[in-house]
Amino acid sequence: MMLPLELRAASFRDIIKPLSLQIEAGPSTIILGANGAGKSVLMRLMHGLLAPSSGTIAWRRPGRHAMVFQRPVMLRCSALANVAYALRVAGEDETLAMGALKEVGLAQLADRPARVLSGGEQQRLALARAWALHPEVLFLDEPTANLDPSATREIETIIRAFDAAGTKIVMATHNLGQARRLGDEVIYLHQGRVLERASVDQFLSRPASAEAAAFIKGELPWVS
């Protein structure tokens, strides 16, 4: 395993305040917080898509990690070609693409243009691209935020499959039910600061801060 991932006094402009954080291998980590708390920015910092304004972000050693976004980008080609392209870029065998589609239940749509798939199917395709690469760490940025309950259940099933296969899950969400279903520990982010870190059960039943207690009760306002 490539973990831990360490953020040392890392910050990003005024969105993420200086923080120190270490993400270990093993149990699933949920980055929880209201909209506008900085979850997406923190995920992009950890994945390396953004460079911190100050501080450092470092892995113990190089390894493979993938990220699935709330609105995945689909290439102008078939579902199968989307996965094959990800494998080609990574220097892997493109013939593994169909197997990845089967894992997420999209084999029957392999030849369908990716951009005409439904929102849930596109998200499963994004997970297939990640699955094909067998990442050690999978970052998920609110992967079900725009999906109906049925599609959400399908995505959560695939996320559990990643976890069962040994991939470390780090997922941002504001959904308390999803945090309970998929997470082992919670990192609670509020206005760019980490206010709490605890097991899911402890966080939900005994929050240590007034902000977290209000969030759990649904009293925090939505922030655009």
JOPE-V59642 format. One record per run of one state. SS is the DSSP state (hx for helix, st for strand, lp for the rest). FROM is the first residue (numbers start at 1). TO is the last residue. If there is no record, write none. Layout:
# JOPE-V59642
SS FROM TO
SS FROM TO
This chain:
# JOPE-V59642
lp 1 4
st 5 12
lp 13 15
st 16 23
lp 24 28
st 29 32
lp 33 38
hx 39 47
lp 48 53
st 54 59
lp 60 64
st 65 68
lp 69 77
st 78 78
hx 79 89
lp 90 93
hx 94 103
lp 104 106
hx 107 109
lp 110 112
st 113 113
hx 114 116
lp 117 118
hx 119 132
lp 133 136
st 137 141
lp 142 148
hx 149 164
lp 165 167
st 168 173
lp 174 175
hx 176 182
lp 183 184
st 185 190
lp 191 192
st 193 199
hx 200 205
lp 206 209
hx 210 217
lp 218 224
